[in-house]
Amino acid sequence: MGRVLRRAARRIGGPDGPRDADHSLLSYYALLLATVLLLTLGLMTVFSVQQVVSAARERDAVVDFSKYLIFAGVGLIGMWGMSLLSERALRYLAIPVLVGATALQSLVFTPLGTCTGGNCNWVEVPGIGTAQPSEFIKVGLSLYTGLIAARWFAEGRWQRLHWLVKTAAALLPAAAIALVMGGGDLGTVIILGVLLAGAGWMAGLAKRWFVTIGAAGAALFVFASVISLNRRTRILVWLHPDRDDPLDIGYQPKHARWAMATGGWRGVGPGSSRQKWGYLTQAESDYAYAVLGEELGLVGALLVIVLFAVLGWALARIIRRSNSLYASVVVGGIMVWIIGQAIINMAVVTNLLPVLGVPLPLISQGGSALISVLLAIGIALSFARREPGAQQALRSRPGAVRRTLAVISTRRRNRA
């Protein structure tokens, strides 16, 4: 176990285990603050776009936004609940969460499944709307890879396992990813692959596996792009942005760049985006960062990048201060999932990557995506609460608050 933990710590650039000079709650509060600020910016952007979208559909924007606030509230409650769970409880949840999410993903191939733009990864839920089960597969995979690593990777036990056991362990995540790919959501498959790569790296997986799996993944990406006309055109637009008709296949990327350019340094002001008025498609989801950049300018766009950097730093710090292989692998998977997805989305908006249909975590609209990300952050907060000295510091906070209030009230009585 110690050998695997030391390898994991070296891979993120620092010594393993706790360091007494560090503040015990710094990871916890940095992660929490970055999450809340990103969520606030996301809600502002979603409300700004919904004013236009709801008006076009002859609906009340406040009512629509209130429904989205319910998803945010559910996600925050779930984040708080997950942060209170112990490592043992999270281990018990790993298989049920992944199995449940995979079962829900299979519903996209039933009459309950719905499609958007060739992507068939939504399920119609009566009374709620549509849900995207693949988002919860990300949470399940994070917990599951940590469980496999903690049980079998430590001390070389994986090599001693029978091949049937190894096959059974790999079958569940493979089935989940295959179902997502069957629905045509290549962007989510890429994120799932990135998540597994990050978790495997933290688990101490040998580098030859990354070369083999990476080559297979690249071949799958090329094959999936070649057989799909939609994906081929997206790549061609990215390679030749000035060659294609700006009113046809080059429409979406061009308007995203125009939105960012219009924002300038300080933006046109909250709620004053021009591109959201029917010019920029998917302005509330995949291209929410473009609207944010137009309204808040370069300052707001850079603020989002800084907040994601703080979030990633906090997650990396949790890994470095943890003595648990399970915690390191789970948080490692969550870190590369959220930060990797954010980088991909912002790269697509700025035309550094072809369109992949990946939303920006905590910013883009999407109830399933928002809840799943907040649940994952809650899991990371659970491990942050169990850093050396963190539990004692959290228990002392209520007492410190009460003592401060008692001193204030005593001074007021004395002055009276």
N, C-alpha and C positions, 0 to 999 in steps of 0.2 A: 504493500500500500504506500509506504513512504517513497519508494522509488518512483511510482507513478505520479504521486503528488509533486515531487521535485521536478519531474519532467514537465508537468502541466504548468508549474510556476515559472520555469525557465521560458516557456513558450509565450508568455505574456510579459516577459521582461522584468522580472523581479523575484526576490527571495520568497520562498513559501512560508506560510504560517503567519501568525500575528506579530506585530511590532508594537511594543508598549508605548512608544512615543507618539503614535498616531491617535487621533481622536476617535473614540469608539463608535460614535454615532454619525461620523462624517459621511460615510457611504449611504447610510439610511436617509439622512436629510437631503443630501445632494440628489439622490435618485428621486425622492419624493418631490422636491422642489422643481426639478427639471421636467418631471412628468406633468405636474399641475400647470406649469407655465405653457408647455407645449399643448396641453389639452385646452387651455384658455384661448390660445391663438387659433387652434383648430375650430373651436366653437364659434369664434368671431368670424372666421372665414366661411364656415358652413352657413351661418345665418345670413351673411352678406350675399351668398349665391342663391340661397333659398328664396330670398325676396323676389328674385327674377323667375326662378323655376316655378315657384308656387303661383305667381301671377300668370304665367303662361298656361298653367293648368287650371286657372280660375279657382284657386284654393287660397286659404289664409296662410300666409308665411309664418305667423306666430304659432298657429296650431301645429303646422308641420315641424317647426323647430322645437316645440314643446315635446313632441313625440320623440325627436332625436335626443332631447335632454333626458328622457327616461332611459334610453340606452346608456347614456353617459353615467346616470345615477346608478343603474344596475352594475355597470363596469366598475365604478368606484367602490360600491359595496362589496363586489366580488374581490377587488384588489385588497380591500381591508380584511376580508375574511381569509383570503389566502395568506396574507402576511402574518396571521395569527397561528397558522398550522405549523406543526413540528415537522422535522425531516422525516420522521417515521410515517406520519400521516400522508405526506406528499408521496412517499414511496408506494403506499397502498393505493393512491389515486392514479398512479402512472398507467397501469394496464386498463382499468375501467375507462379512463378519459380517452385514451387512444382507440380502444375498441368502440366506445360510444360514438366518437367523432367519425370513425371509419364507417360505422353502420349508417349514420346520418348522411355521409357522403354518397353512399350507395343509392339513396333516395333520388339523386339527381337523374337517375336513369329510369325513374318511374313517372307516371303522369304528374306528380308533384314538382318535378324538376322544371326550371325555367331557364331560358337562354337570353343572352344579351351580346350582340356583336359577335356571334359565333362561339361565345363562351357559355357553356351549359353547366355551371357550378353553383346554381342557386336552387333553393327549395322553397316552395310556397307554404307558408305557415298560416293557417286560418286565424284571423283576428290580429295578426301581427304584421304580416307582409312576407317579405323574402328573407331568408337566412342563408349564410354561406358556410356550410360545415367545414370546408377546407381550412378556414381560419382557426378552428378549434383543433384541427389535426396538428397545427404548429405547437400548441400548448401540450398536446399529448405526446408528440415526438420529443419535446424537450425533457419531459418527465421520464419517458420510457428509455431514452438513451442514457440518462443518468442512472437509472435502475440497472440496466444491463452492464454498464461500466462498473458500478459499485459491487455488483454480484460476481462478475466473471472476469473483468479485465485485470483486476488487482492481483498482483503476485503471479501473473501468468496462468490463471485458471482457465482462460479462454482456450489456450492451446490444448489443454487436457480434456476439453469437453468433446462428447461424441458429435459427429457431423450432423446427426438428426436434430440434436438440441440447438446447434448453431443455425441450422436451416429454419427451425421453428421460430427462433428468436428474430431472424431477419425477415420472416414471412409477413409479419404484421405491418411493419413500416413500409415494406415493399408493396403490399396490397393497398395501403392508404395512398401512397404516391401514384400507383397505377390507376386508382379510381379518379384521382384529381386530373391526371393526364388524359384519362378517358373522356372527361368533360371538356377537354380542350383548353384548360387553363395553364398554359406553359409558364406564365409569369410566376404563379404560385408554386409550380413544380421546381422552378429555379430557386425560389426562396427556401423551400423544403430541403433541397439539396445543399444549399449554403448552411442551413441550420445543422444538418447532419454532419457536414464537414467540420463546422466549428466545435460541435460536441465531440466528434471523433478525435479532433486535434487535442482537446483538453483531456480526453481519456487516455492519451498516449498512443494512439493508433500509429502504426509504422508508416513511414513516408511512402513506401511502395504502394500502400493501399490508396493513398491520395492520387498518385499518378495513374493507377489503374482505373479507379472510379471516375477521376476527372476526365480521362480520355473517353470512357464510356459515356459520360454525361455530355461531353462536347459532341460526340457522334450522334447522340440522341437529339441534341438541340439542332444540329444541321439537318437531320432527317425530318424532324417535326417542322422545321422551317421550309424545307423544300416541298413537302407534300401539301402545304397550306398556302393558297394564293394570298390570303390576308397577311400572313407573316412575311412572305416574300416581298410584298409591296412595302411593308413597314421597313424592312431592311434596305430596300432600294431607295426609299425616301431619305433614310438616314445617311446612306452613302452619297446620294446626289440630291441634296436639299434644294438646289436651285433649278434642277432640271424638270421637276414634276409640277403639274398643274396646281397652283395654290388654292384653287376652288375644288379640287378633287382629293387625291391621296396625300398631297402635301399640305392640306388645309390645317389639320390639327397641330402639327409641329410648328408651322409658321406662326399661327396665332398665339401659341404658347410663348414663343420668343418675342413676339410683339408685345405681349402683356408684360413680360419682364422688362423689356426696354422702355415701355411707357412709364413704368414706375420710377425710373431715375434713382436719385439718391434717397429721397424721403417719401416717395410714393405719392399717389393722387389722393390719398386719404381713405380711412376705413369706410367701406360701403360704397366707394366711388369708382369701382372698377368698370371699365368700358367693355372689356372683352367678355365679361360674364353675360352681357345682354345678347345672347344668342350667337355670338361669334366663336367663342371657345367652347367646344363640346367637352362634356364630362368635367366641367369646371368645378363641380362640388366633390369630385372623387379623385381620379387619377391626376388631374391638373389643378388641384387646389393650391399647390405651391406657386403656380403661375399667377393666380388671382391674389394670393398673399403678397407676392413680390410686386405686383402692380399697385396694390393699395398701400403697402408699407414700405415699398422701395427696397433699395439695396440694404439699408439698415435692418429692416424686418427680415429679409431673406438671410442675411448673415446671422441674425439673432437665432433663427431656427437652427442653423448649422451649429452654432455655439452650444445651444441647449442639447442637441443630439450628442455633441462631443462630451458635454458634462455627463449626460446619461450613460454613454459608453464608458467614460472614465470611472463612474461610480460602480458599474457592473464589473469592470476589470478589477477594481479595488476589492470588491467582495470576494472575487476568486482568489486574489493574492493573499487575503487575510483568512481564508478558510482552510481548515485542516481536514475537510470532508471531500473525498473524491466525488461523491454524489453531487454535492453543492457546486463544485467546480465545473462538472460536466453540464449540469442543468443550466447554470447561469451563463456558461460559455455558449451554449446553444441559443439561449434567449438573446444574448448580446449580439451575436452575428446575425440573428434573425431580424431584430429591430433596427440595428444600425445599418446592416447590409441592405435591408429593404428601403430605408430612408435614402441611402446613397444612390440606389438604383432609380428610385422615383425622381429625385432631384436631377440625376444625370439625364433621364429621359426628358424632363421638362426643359432642360438647357441644351438638348440635342447632342449630348455626349454619348447617348446610347439610343438604339431604336426603341420604338414604343413597345412596352412589354405588358401594359395593363396592371401595374403594381401600384397600390395606393400608398400615400405617405402616412406612416403610423402616427396616430393621435391628431393628425391634421385633416386628412381626407374624410369625407362622409362615408359612413358604413357602420351599421350597428354591430354586426358580427365581428368585423375587424377591430373596432374600438374595444369591445368587451374582451376579446381574446388578448389584445395587447395589454390591457389593464390587468387581466388575470396573470399574465406572465410577469408583469412588473410586481404584482403582489407576491408571487413566488420568490422573486429576487429580494423583495423587502423582508420576507420571512428569514432568508439566510442572513441578510444584513442585521436583523434584530438579534441574531445569535453570534455575531462577531464577539471576540474577547472583550468583555467589559460592557457590551451594549445592553444586555439584559439588566445589569445592575443600574446603569445610567437611566434606562427607561423607567425602572421601578422607582427611582429616586425623584423623577421629575414631578409627579403629583405632590409628593411631600414638600418639594422645594417651592412649588406654586402656593401651596397652603401656607407655608411659613412666611412667604413674601406678603400674601394677602393679610395674614395675621399682624405682621409688623406695620403695614400701611393702616389697617383699621385701628391699631393701638395708638399710632401717632395722631390720627384724626381725633380720637377720643381725648387724648391728652391736650390737644390744641383747643378743643371745645371746653 
